[in-house]
Amino acid sequence: MMETLEQLLQDEIRDIYDAEKQLVKALPKMAKAASSTELSDALREHLEQTQGQVQRLEQVFEALGAKAKGKPCVGMKGLIEEGQEIIGADSSDELKDLAIIGAAQRVEHYEIAAYGTARTFAEQLGKQDIVDLLQETLDEEKEADEKLTDISQTLLEGVGGSEESDEETTGAGMGRSSGRTSANTRQTAPKTKRSSGM
């Protein structure tokens, strides 16, 4: 039973810790399945980052006075299983690479949400040392997501470029909007404060 925000933060960290450990095992398989050298290198680079993120989480546990122990992260398990299905699918190298990027970006967005939430809890608790550790990882996750989007743009130039412009085709599907909104969307979109990651 959780009775305090600090207990909730610790629970979030345990979930993320397990998620990162699952990812350490999954990323080499994704990198190996990628045909694009740029994509394979990006996934291997993110593997190194992820290993550092696991160590950073261990520092967070230490700052919380808790044992570094994960709890099964069902969300990450499902995302990784989807990624494995993509790896096993029969398709062209380019399409498989694009599908791998899609799977990897779903993972990144999951992590961005999780780290953003945990950072917000740590901020509320006034635990600046933990905020700094979580923010460092959050920045890395966002950079990895942007890099995947850039690689997808390059790959899309060689695939089905006759349908629409690359930006419109990839837009939200690859983690970056086309920047075009209709007048109706612009008028009805609510104004939001800084995202907490939730």
Sequence and secondary structure as in RCSB ss.txt:
>XXXX:A:sequence
MMETLEQLLQDEIRDIYDAEKQLVKALPKMAKAASSTELSDALREHLEQTQGQVQRLEQVFEALGAKAKGKPCVG
MKGLIEEGQEIIGADSSDELKDLAIIGAAQRVEHYEIAAYGTARTFAEQLGKQDIVDLLQETLDEEKEADEKLTD
ISQTLLEGVGGSEESDEETTGAGMGRSSGRTSANTRQTAPKTKRSSGM
>XXXX:A:secstr
   SHHHHHHHHHHHHHHHHHHHHHHHHHHHHH   HHHHHHHHHHHHHHHHHHHHHHHHHHHHT        HH
HHHHHHHHHHHHHS   HHHHHHHHHHHHHHHHHHHHHHHHHHHHHHHHTT HHHHHHHHHHHHHHHHHHHHHHH
HHHHHHHTS TTSS HHHHHGGGGT   S   HHHHHH     S    
